[in-house]
């Protein structure tokens, strides 16, 4: 019989348990799930994050709380991939994120997946342990889960988009 005193206590409110699971419906639920994911990334030190969307216009990436969480998450050995059809809205809608991207450009890989044979870029967050997939971006409906099979399937879709993508959204633009 194990000695209960030698088993480390797991906090009941760890960031992992705070991550949503199951279906979500609506903008507020999507934004809350994104904020929880960013907080969990910082608290748990996720090594890899992939954000994917057509243009990220509906994501709250310009909020101070999002940038604070990304700053807490950022350090060497981390990897952040942004995958989109286009990044034109970032300067207008996510100004704080653009500044953060300039500072942390060495850990961020921004990719553009466009062209006649390019697959549709899913609206999703992927991590090695959890994912959010916005299946209906127009109505902000989707699912969050830790399910390995669903997470692997989403990653395969993202990998196909990444395979057909090219660099985009440079950290700085140098003129001649």
N, C-alpha and C positions, 0 to 999 in steps of 0.2 A: 504494500500500500504506500503510495507516494506521500511524502511529507509536504503538506500544503504550505508550510512556511518557506520552502525552497522554490516555489513556483512564482515567477515574477508576475506582478499585477499588470494587467492590461487596462489602460484608461478606458472607461466606458464611453467616453466621447472622443475617441481618436478620430483623426481626419478621415481615415478609411471608412469608419462606420458612418461618418457624416455625409459621405458621397451618396447621391440619390441612386436608386435602382428602380427599374420599371418604367412605365410610360409617363411622359409629360405632355402637357397640352397648354399652349399659350406662351406669349412673349415673356411674361413674368417668370413662369416656371423654367423656361430655357435660360434666361439670364441668371436666375438663382442657381441652377445647376452649373453653369459656367463659372460663377463666382466661387462656388463650393469646390469645383475642380482646381481652380487656381490656388485657393487656400490649402487644399490637400497637397498639391504639388510642392508648395513651399514647406509645409509642415513635415511631409514625408520624404522630401528630397528626391522626387521622381527624376530619373536619369534621362528619360526621353519623353517628349510630348510632340504630337502632331496635331495641328489645327488645320482644318480643311473646310473651304466654303467657296462658293462662286465669287463673292467679293467682300465678305465680312461686314457688309454695311449694317446688318442687324445685331452684330455682336457688341457687347459693352467693353471693347478693348481700350477705349480712350479714358475710361474712368480712373480716378486716382487709386481706388481700391484694387483695380486690376493691375495697375503698374506697381503698386506697393507689393502685391503678391508675387509678381514676376521678378521684382528686385530681390525679394527674399529667396526665391527659387534659384536665381542665376548664380552660377559659379562654374569653375572649370570642371570638365568632365560631363557637362550637361549638353543636351541636344534638343533643339526646338526647331521643328519644321513647319512652315506655313505653306500651304498649297492652295492655289486659287486659279480661277479663270482670268481674273484681273485684280490689280491692286490700286486702281485709280482713286477710290474713295478714301483711302487711308489719310491722306494729307488733310482732308476736310473733316472727316468724322472721328478720327483716332489720333489727333495731334500728339497727345502724350505718348501713345504707343510708338509713333514715328521717332520721337526722341529716345525712347528706351531702345528701340531697334538699332539706332545709330551707336549707342553706347555698347550694346551687347551683340553687335554684328558678327563677332567671331563664333558665337554658339547658335546663330539663327541661319537656317537655310530656307530662303524664300523661293518657291518654284511656281511657274505659270504653266498650266496645262490647257492649251488651246490648239485649235487646228481642226481640219475637216474630219480626222479620224480619232480625235481625242475623246476619251470617255468623259462622262459627266462627273464633275468633281463633287463628291458627297459633302454634305454639311455635317462635320463631325469633329470630335476630339478623340484621339486615340492615345492610350498609354499602355505600357506592358501589363497593367493590372485592371484597368477599367476603361470604359468608353462611353461616349454620348454620341448618338446618331440622330440628327434632325431629319427624319424621313420625309416630312412635309415642311420645307422651309417657309412656304407661303403662310401657313397657319401655325408655324412654330410647334409642330407635333413630332414626337420622336420617342426614343427609348434610351435609357442608361442601364448599364449592366457590367458585372464582373465576369459574365459567362465566357469561358475560353473559346468555345467554338464560334460564337458570334463575333468576338473580338478578333479572332484569326481571319474570319471572312471579311470583316471591315478592313483589316490590314492588307489583305490581298487586293482589294479594290483600290486602296490608297497606293499600294506599290505599283499597280498598273498605271495609275495617273502619274506617279513620280517617274516611272520609266519613260513616259512619253513627254515629260515636262522639260522646261529649260529654266535657267536662273531668271529671276524677276525681282522687282522691288529692292533695288540696291540700297545699302546702308547710307551711301552718300552719292551724290552725282557731281562729278568733276567736269567742269566745262573746259573747253579748249580756248 
